[in-house]
């Protein structure tokens, strides 16, 4: 167990070293209610207002695990076309309105076309979104970085789409990562459900993930704003590519385009 924990700590340190420098008891909302807001946009490219979390530490009343629900008919989704296959992602604009709108506006501008996954760590995550391909570049849709949007019901389970940042407050930009960590008994045992919602431990045991990146336990955590619902096999395939000492693929893995589509 100590060996496994050491590996986890080492991976976390590696991620931090190479992070970007730019850059209730009863349900009160259902997954379908969340999805009804998915096409909302703000005029003139303005940044939407931050929505403060409620008493339960989340911006919606959805029970933890709602991110695994399939999109509703008519919901806006993101489709990532890579040179290794297609990844389809559900977005969560009520839970992370700024991060989602940032992503939407960058996608609409074609910002991610031709961008590579510049950092790939098997059994951890795949990261992209930097036009420079170095992990040191990129900016938000508004030309300035923005802050965290943590939710206790929207977490870093396997397949989560999350914002990458430089471990500094308000440093989200254009870079993102997709969690690829498999289930781990050691990780599951570390989850304190007095901090999380009940049932979180079971979900991490089922889906895997990186709970140490959750804002619920880490003040420098990351903002989950989407979830892969189709194409996790492609994420796993990308995670298998050979990389150099900086975790950069030896052969570029390219995001050919990202489109916003209606499910």
C-alpha positions as CSV (number, residue, x, y, z in Angstrom):
1,X,0.0,0.0,0.0
2,X,2.8,2.4,0.8
3,X,4.3,1.7,-2.6
4,X,1.0,2.5,-4.3
5,X,0.7,5.7,-2.3
6,X,4.2,6.7,-3.3
7,X,3.4,6.2,-7.0
8,X,0.2,8.3,-6.5
9,X,2.2,11.1,-4.9
10,X,4.9,10.9,-7.6
11,X,2.3,11.2,-10.4
12,X,0.7,14.1,-8.6
13,X,4.0,15.9,-8.3
14,X,4.7,15.3,-11.9
15,X,1.4,16.7,-12.9
16,X,2.0,19.8,-10.8
17,X,5.4,20.3,-12.2
18,X,4.1,20.2,-15.8
19,X,0.8,22.0,-15.2
20,X,0.0,25.0,-17.5
21,X,1.4,28.4,-16.7
22,X,-1.1,30.2,-18.9
23,X,-3.7,30.2,-18.3
24,X,-28.9,18.8,-0.4
25,X,-30.6,15.8,1.0
26,X,-33.3,15.8,-1.7
27,X,-32.8,16.5,-5.4
28,X,-33.7,20.0,-6.5
29,X,-32.6,19.5,-10.1
30,X,-32.4,16.5,-12.3
31,X,-30.0,15.7,-15.1
32,X,-32.6,16.7,-17.7
33,X,-33.0,20.1,-15.9
34,X,-29.3,20.6,-16.1
35,X,-29.2,19.8,-19.8
36,X,-31.9,22.3,-20.7
37,X,-29.4,25.0,-20.0
38,X,-26.7,23.5,-22.2
39,X,-27.3,25.8,-25.2
40,X,-27.3,29.0,-23.2
41,X,-24.7,31.6,-24.3
42,X,-23.7,35.1,-23.5
43,X,-23.7,37.9,-26.1
44,X,-20.6,39.7,-27.4
45,X,-18.3,37.0,-26.1
46,X,-18.7,38.2,-22.5
47,X,-17.8,36.0,-19.5
48,X,-20.8,34.6,-17.7
49,X,-21.1,35.4,-14.0
50,X,-19.7,32.8,-11.5
51,X,-22.4,30.9,-9.8
52,X,-21.7,30.3,-6.1
53,X,-22.2,26.8,-4.8
54,X,-25.1,26.1,-2.4
55,X,-25.1,24.8,1.1
56,X,-24.3,21.3,-0.2
57,X,-21.1,22.5,-1.9
58,X,-22.6,22.2,-5.4
59,X,-24.4,24.4,-7.9
60,X,-27.2,21.9,-8.6
61,X,-29.1,19.5,-6.4
62,X,-28.1,16.5,-8.5
63,X,-26.8,13.5,-6.6
64,X,-23.2,12.6,-7.0
65,X,-22.8,10.3,-10.0
66,X,-25.2,12.3,-12.2
67,X,-22.3,13.0,-14.6
68,X,-22.6,9.4,-15.8
69,X,-26.1,9.9,-17.1
70,X,-26.5,10.0,-20.8
71,X,-27.3,13.3,-22.5
72,X,-30.9,14.2,-23.1
73,X,-32.3,14.4,-26.6
74,X,-31.6,17.9,-27.9
75,X,-28.7,18.6,-25.4
76,X,-25.6,20.2,-26.7
77,X,-22.5,17.9,-26.6
78,X,-18.9,18.3,-27.6
79,X,-17.4,15.9,-30.2
80,X,-13.6,15.7,-30.3
81,X,-12.2,14.4,-33.6
82,X,-8.7,13.1,-33.0
83,X,-6.4,11.2,-35.4
84,X,-6.9,8.2,-33.1
85,X,-10.7,8.3,-33.0
86,X,-13.8,10.3,-31.8
87,X,-14.5,11.2,-28.2
88,X,-18.0,12.5,-27.2
89,X,-18.5,14.6,-24.1
90,X,-21.4,15.8,-22.1
91,X,-21.0,19.4,-20.8
92,X,-22.3,20.8,-17.5
93,X,-23.1,24.5,-17.9
94,X,-25.1,24.8,-14.6
95,X,-22.3,23.3,-12.5
96,X,-19.4,25.1,-14.3
97,X,-20.9,27.9,-16.4
98,X,-17.7,29.9,-16.9
99,X,-15.6,26.8,-17.8
100,X,-18.2,25.5,-20.2
101,X,-18.8,28.9,-21.9
102,X,-15.0,29.3,-22.3
103,X,-14.8,25.9,-23.9
104,X,-17.8,26.6,-26.2
105,X,-16.4,29.9,-27.4
106,X,-13.0,28.5,-28.1
107,X,-14.5,25.6,-30.0
108,X,-16.7,28.0,-32.0
109,X,-13.5,29.9,-33.0
110,X,-11.7,26.7,-34.1
111,X,-9.1,27.3,-31.4
112,X,-8.4,23.6,-30.8
113,X,-8.2,22.5,-34.4
114,X,-4.7,21.0,-35.0
115,X,-3.8,21.2,-31.3
116,X,-2.0,18.1,-29.8
117,X,-2.3,16.2,-26.6
118,X,1.0,17.5,-25.3
119,X,1.0,15.5,-22.0
120,X,-0.1,11.9,-21.6
121,X,0.4,9.9,-18.4
122,X,-1.0,6.4,-18.6
123,X,-3.4,5.5,-15.7
124,X,-3.7,9.2,-14.9
125,X,-4.8,11.6,-17.7
126,X,-4.4,13.0,-21.2
127,X,-4.0,16.8,-21.5
128,X,-4.3,19.2,-24.4
129,X,-5.6,22.6,-25.4
130,X,-2.4,24.5,-25.8
131,X,-1.9,25.8,-29.3
132,X,1.9,26.0,-28.7
133,X,1.9,22.3,-27.8
134,X,4.3,22.9,-24.9
135,X,2.0,23.1,-21.9
136,X,3.1,26.7,-21.4
137,X,0.6,28.5,-23.6
138,X,-3.0,29.1,-24.4
139,X,-5.5,31.6,-23.2
140,X,-9.2,31.8,-22.4
141,X,-11.9,33.0,-24.7
142,X,-11.7,36.3,-23.0
143,X,-8.0,36.7,-23.1
144,X,-7.6,36.5,-19.4
145,X,-7.6,33.6,-16.9
146,X,-10.5,32.7,-14.7
147,X,-11.2,31.0,-11.4
148,X,-12.2,27.6,-10.0
149,X,-15.8,26.2,-10.1
150,X,-15.8,23.4,-7.6
151,X,-18.7,21.1,-7.0
152,X,-19.0,18.2,-4.5
153,X,-21.3,16.4,-6.9
154,X,-19.1,16.8,-10.0
155,X,-15.8,15.0,-9.5
156,X,-12.7,13.6,-11.1
157,X,-14.1,10.1,-11.9
158,X,-12.6,8.3,-14.9
159,X,-13.7,10.1,-18.1
160,X,-14.1,13.5,-16.4
161,X,-13.2,16.6,-18.5
162,X,-11.4,19.1,-16.3
163,X,-9.6,22.4,-16.6
164,X,-5.8,22.4,-16.3
165,X,-4.1,25.3,-14.5
166,X,-0.8,26.4,-13.0
167,X,-1.6,25.7,-9.4
168,X,-2.3,29.4,-8.9
169,X,-5.7,31.0,-8.1
170,X,-7.7,32.1,-11.1
171,X,-5.3,30.5,-13.7
172,X,-7.7,28.6,-15.9
173,X,-7.2,29.3,-19.6
174,X,-7.6,27.0,-22.6
175,X,-6.0,23.8,-21.5
176,X,-7.9,20.8,-20.3
177,X,-7.4,17.1,-19.4
178,X,-9.5,13.9,-19.5
179,X,-9.1,11.6,-16.5
180,X,-7.9,8.1,-17.4
181,X,-7.0,6.6,-14.0
182,X,-8.5,3.1,-13.4
183,X,-10.1,1.9,-10.2
184,X,-7.6,1.5,-7.3
185,X,-8.4,0.0,-3.9
186,X,-5.9,2.3,-2.3
187,X,-7.5,5.4,-3.9
188,X,-10.9,4.2,-2.9
189,X,-9.9,3.6,0.7
190,X,-8.5,7.2,0.9
191,X,-11.9,8.8,0.3
192,X,-13.5,10.4,3.4
193,X,-17.3,10.4,2.9
194,X,-17.6,12.9,5.7
195,X,-16.2,15.4,3.2
196,X,-17.8,14.0,0.1
197,X,-21.4,13.1,-0.6
198,X,-22.5,9.6,0.4
199,X,-21.9,7.1,-2.3
200,X,-18.7,8.8,-3.7
201,X,-16.4,6.1,-2.5
202,X,-18.4,3.4,-4.3
203,X,-18.4,5.5,-7.6
204,X,-14.6,5.9,-7.5
205,X,-14.3,2.2,-6.9
206,X,-16.5,1.5,-10.0
207,X,-15.2,4.2,-12.4
208,X,-11.7,5.0,-11.2
209,X,-10.4,8.5,-11.1
210,X,-8.2,11.1,-9.3
211,X,-10.0,12.3,-6.1
212,X,-6.9,14.2,-5.0
213,X,-7.7,16.7,-7.8
214,X,-11.2,17.4,-6.4
215,X,-11.9,20.9,-5.0
216,X,-13.7,19.2,-2.1
217,X,-10.3,18.1,-0.7
218,X,-7.8,20.2,-2.5
219,X,-8.0,24.1,-2.5
220,X,-5.8,24.0,-5.6
221,X,-8.0,21.3,-7.3
222,X,-9.4,21.5,-10.8
223,X,-12.8,22.3,-12.3
224,X,-14.7,19.4,-13.8
225,X,-17.0,20.7,-16.6
226,X,-17.7,17.6,-18.7
227,X,-17.8,13.8,-18.9
228,X,-16.9,11.4,-21.7
229,X,-20.0,9.3,-22.5
230,X,-18.7,7.7,-25.7
231,X,-15.2,7.1,-26.8
232,X,-13.5,6.2,-23.6
233,X,-11.8,3.5,-25.5
234,X,-10.1,6.2,-27.6
235,X,-9.0,8.0,-24.4
236,X,-7.5,4.7,-23.2
237,X,-5.8,4.2,-26.6
238,X,-4.2,7.6,-26.4
239,X,-3.0,6.9,-22.9
240,X,-1.0,4.0,-24.3
241,X,1.2,5.9,-26.7
242,X,4.9,6.1,-26.1
243,X,6.1,9.4,-24.4
244,X,9.3,11.1,-23.6
245,X,10.7,12.1,-20.2
246,X,8.3,15.1,-20.1
247,X,5.2,12.8,-20.8
248,X,4.9,14.3,-24.3
249,X,3.9,11.7,-27.0
250,X,6.8,10.8,-29.3
251,X,4.4,10.9,-32.2
252,X,1.9,13.7,-32.0
253,X,-1.7,12.9,-31.1
254,X,-3.7,15.5,-32.8
255,X,-7.1,17.1,-32.1
256,X,-8.2,17.5,-35.7
257,X,-11.3,19.5,-34.6
258,X,-13.9,19.9,-31.9
259,X,-17.5,20.5,-32.8
260,X,-20.6,21.3,-30.7
261,X,-23.4,19.0,-31.8
262,X,-27.0,18.3,-30.8
263,X,-27.5,14.9,-29.2
